[in-house]
Amino acid sequence: MNMRVLLIEDDKELRATLRDALQVEGYAVQTAASLCESRALLQHDQAPDLVLLDLGLPDGDGEQLLAELRRSKGTPVLVISARHQDGSKVRLLDAGADDYLVKPFSIGELLARMRVALRHRGTLLKPAITRYERDGLEVDLAAHKVVLNGGEQHLTPTEFKLLARLVRSAGQVVTHRALLADVWGPEFTEHTQYLRLYMGQLRAKLEADPADPQRLLTEPGVGYRLVEGH
């Protein structure tokens, strides 16, 4: 299952940039632009595995939400803020934030800090595979680009999500249930016919002989595996 991240950021452009970058890494991302929206998501949806929290929100300060989270949940919280004063950092870390990242920051640093915060809570994550290359097939998840033997391939959004999930676990078997949950959503874990349909479409586009696949392999009764890249 994908790790779930709640991204609380009122800057629309930055929110979209971070959301897209996190999704490329395989995180399931919910976004909120205010305290009110954040509280509604936390109350009614499945608890996130990690919260990214901006401070200057239109209806209040993110510090209020940090205090509420610490009273009720053990979810790791990373503060992302333009406030760079040491006093602010120390106060929020003492109040229960797991880390504090001053804007602007690189995506790479954010991802590394997230992995550290999750590791401290007992969840070990490796950096995700976002580029894949083998036998003429090149996939760049960040650029949303698939090239086969020098020619760019057009995939539908669902085909790309399915391929991206396999790329992130290249060389490993991904179960039917995990693929259905991560690509279509947890309510679709019994709809294996979706997998057969879309895997057939992917093989038609990416395999020399779709009837004898050499890249997108079936693990009978278990799931599918993309052969490991170079």
Buried (B, 14 or more C-beta within 10 A) or exposed (E): EBBBBBBBBBBEEBBEEBBEBBBBBBBBBBBBBBBEBBBEBBEEEEEBBBBBBBBEBEEBEBBBBBBBBBEEEEBBBBBBBEBEEEEBBEEBEEBBBBBBBBEEEEBEEBBEBBBBBBEEEEEEBEEBBBEBEBEEBBBBBEEEBBBBEEEEBEBEEBBBBBBBBBBBBBEEBBBBBBBBBBBBEEEBBEBBEBBEEBBEBBBEBBBEEBEEBEBBEBEEEEBBBBBEBE
